[in-house]
Amino acid sequence: QVQLVESGGGLVQAGGSLRLSCAASGSIFSINAMGWYRQAPGKQRELVATITSRDTTNYADSVKGRFTISRDNAKNTVYLQMNSLKPEDTAVYYCYAARYTLPSYWGQGTQVNVSS
């Protein structure tokens, strides 16, 4: 089992920045990739960013150039730096960990609100 604890959400004005953190514990040796999904009210959960064990990254088109995913292996933590935030980035952000390609474990979610 892998446990994921997120932090860093909050309220920010459009154009501002936030950094989300996701600390992993447990059987982390089994993890191939980690990343973030988000879900806005009335919408489906969508993939935001992924980072693999080889540090390959992937981003949704809507966040490319604004968001950066990174990892600190010593702390077993993945970060999502979000810059130039827009009201449409408002959502609950979920950290995930994948043993293969699809998410195997989820965090509890952290709310991000961007005001216009």
C-alpha positions in Angstrom: 0.0 0.0 0.0 1.0 3.6 -0.6 -0.3 6.6 1.3 -0.4 10.0 -0.3 -0.8 13.3 1.7 -1.3 16.5 -0.2 -0.9 20.1 0.9 -0.6 23.6 -0.5 -4.1 24.4 -1.9 -5.8 27.6 -1.1 -7.3 30.8 -2.6 -5.3 33.0 -4.9 -6.1 35.8 -7.4 -5.8 35.3 -11.1 -2.2 35.6 -12.2 -0.9 34.3 -8.9 0.9 31.1 -8.0 0.6 28.1 -5.7 2.7 25.1 -5.1 1.1 21.8 -4.3 3.0 19.0 -2.5 2.3 15.3 -2.3 4.2 13.2 0.2 4.3 9.5 -0.4 4.9 6.7 2.2 4.5 3.0 2.3 5.5 0.7 -0.5 6.8 3.4 -2.7 9.3 1.1 -4.4 6.4 -0.2 -6.4 5.6 3.2 -7.9 6.4 3.9 -11.5 4.8 7.4 -11.9 3.1 10.1 -9.8 1.2 13.1 -10.8 -1.9 15.2 -10.4 -5.5 15.1 -11.6 -8.1 17.8 -11.0 -11.9 17.9 -10.9 -13.9 21.1 -11.2 -17.6 21.2 -10.2 -19.8 19.4 -12.7 -16.8 18.2 -14.7 -14.9 15.0 -15.1 -11.6 14.4 -13.4 -8.8 15.3 -15.8 -5.1 14.6 -15.9 -3.0 17.7 -15.2 0.6 16.5 -15.0 2.7 13.3 -14.6 6.3 12.5 -13.7 7.8 9.1 -14.1 10.5 7.3 -12.2 12.8 8.4 -15.0 11.7 12.0 -14.6 9.8 12.0 -17.8 7.0 14.6 -17.6 3.7 15.1 -19.3 1.2 18.0 -19.1 -2.3 18.7 -20.1 -2.4 21.2 -23.0 -4.3 23.6 -20.8 -1.5 24.0 -18.3 1.6 23.7 -20.5 4.0 26.6 -19.9 2.3 27.5 -16.6 2.6 24.4 -14.4 5.7 22.5 -13.6 5.8 19.0 -11.9 8.9 17.9 -10.1 10.0 15.4 -7.5 12.3 15.2 -4.5 13.3 11.5 -4.1 15.0 12.1 -0.8 11.6 13.3 0.6 9.4 11.0 -1.5 7.5 14.1 -2.5 6.1 15.3 -5.8 5.4 19.0 -6.3 3.2 20.9 -8.7 4.2 24.5 -9.2 1.3 26.5 -10.6 2.0 29.9 -12.1 -0.2 32.4 -14.0 -3.3 30.8 -12.5 -6.6 31.3 -14.1 -10.2 31.1 -12.7 -10.6 28.0 -14.9 -7.9 26.3 -12.8 -10.3 26.2 -9.9 -10.8 22.6 -8.9 -10.0 19.9 -6.3 -6.5 18.6 -7.1 -5.7 15.0 -6.5 -2.3 13.5 -6.2 -2.0 9.9 -7.6 0.6 7.2 -7.7 0.7 4.6 -10.4 2.3 1.1 -10.3 1.9 0.9 -14.1 0.1 3.5 -16.2 -3.2 4.1 -14.5 -3.5 5.5 -11.0 -3.3 2.9 -8.2 -3.5 5.2 -5.2 -5.0 8.6 -4.6 -4.6 11.4 -2.2 -7.5 13.0 -0.3 -7.6 16.1 -2.6 -6.8 19.7 -2.0 -8.9 22.6 -3.1 -7.5 25.3 -5.3 -9.6 28.4 -5.9 -8.6 31.1 -8.3 -10.5 34.4 -8.1 -10.9 36.7 -11.1 
